[in-house]
Amino acid sequence: MTQKGIAQGTVHTVPADLKKALTAASKSLALWNDTITPLGRNEWICWTTSVKKAETRADHVERVVRQIQEGKRRPCCWAGCPHR
């Protein structure tokens, strides 16, 4: 069986922990690849990796998977990626 790749952001690449979580949730992975824009993916990746604590990062990874399934296209209440 061929596994579909995971789409990247415009500036950021998907980190291993987020990639693992997305590939474990097929609906989230499909939405990530097909409906989230490259800029949107970039925002999710940066939002996930910009935190300092491991606990917060784990929470963000879980929230990315859940919130994409809920129809969110970008992180809420965040100033945005400063790298673009």
C-alpha positions as CSV (number, residue, x, y, z in Angstrom):
1,M,0.0,0.0,0.0
2,T,1.3,3.4,-0.9
3,Q,1.2,6.0,1.8
4,K,0.3,9.5,0.8
5,G,2.9,12.1,1.8
6,I,2.3,14.9,4.1
7,A,2.1,18.5,2.7
8,Q,4.5,21.1,4.1
9,G,4.1,24.7,5.0
10,T,5.5,27.6,3.0
11,V,8.4,28.2,5.4
12,H,8.2,25.3,7.9
13,T,8.4,21.6,7.5
14,V,6.1,19.3,9.5
15,P,8.0,18.2,12.7
16,A,8.0,14.5,13.6
17,D,5.6,14.7,16.5
18,L,3.0,16.6,14.4
19,K,3.5,14.2,11.5
20,K,3.0,11.2,13.7
21,A,-0.3,12.7,15.1
22,L,-1.6,13.6,11.7
23,T,-0.8,10.2,10.1
24,A,-2.5,8.5,13.0
25,A,-5.7,10.4,12.3
26,S,-6.6,9.8,8.7
27,K,-9.4,12.4,8.5
28,S,-7.1,15.1,9.8
29,L,-4.3,14.0,7.4
30,A,-6.7,14.2,4.5
31,L,-7.9,17.7,5.5
32,W,-4.3,18.8,6.1
33,N,-3.3,17.7,2.6
34,D,-6.4,18.7,0.7
35,T,-8.1,21.7,2.3
36,I,-5.6,23.5,4.5
37,T,-3.6,26.0,2.3
38,P,0.3,26.1,2.5
39,L,0.0,29.3,4.5
40,G,-2.5,27.7,6.8
41,R,-0.2,24.7,7.3
42,N,2.7,27.1,8.0
43,E,0.6,28.8,10.7
44,W,-0.3,25.4,12.4
45,I,3.4,24.3,12.3
46,C,4.8,27.5,13.7
47,W,2.0,27.6,16.4
48,T,3.0,24.1,17.4
49,T,6.7,24.6,17.4
50,S,7.0,28.1,18.9
51,V,6.1,27.1,22.5
52,K,8.7,26.6,25.2
53,K,7.3,23.7,27.3
54,A,7.1,20.1,26.1
55,E,3.6,19.8,27.8
56,T,2.4,22.8,25.8
57,R,3.8,21.5,22.6
58,A,2.1,18.1,23.2
59,D,-1.2,20.0,23.8
60,H,-0.8,22.0,20.6
61,V,-0.1,18.8,18.5
62,E,-3.3,17.2,19.9
63,R,-5.3,20.4,19.3
64,V,-4.1,20.7,15.6
65,V,-5.5,17.2,14.9
66,R,-8.8,17.9,16.7
67,Q,-9.3,21.5,15.5
68,I,-8.7,20.6,11.9
69,Q,-11.4,17.9,12.2
70,E,-13.7,20.6,13.6
71,G,-13.2,22.7,10.5
72,K,-10.6,25.2,11.8
73,R,-8.2,26.3,9.1
74,R,-5.7,28.2,11.2
75,P,-4.9,28.5,14.9
76,C,-7.2,30.8,16.8
77,C,-6.2,33.8,18.8
78,W,-2.5,33.8,17.7
79,A,-0.7,36.7,16.1
80,G,0.6,34.5,13.3
81,C,3.9,33.1,12.1
82,P,6.6,35.8,12.2
83,H,8.8,33.8,9.7
84,R,6.8,34.4,6.5
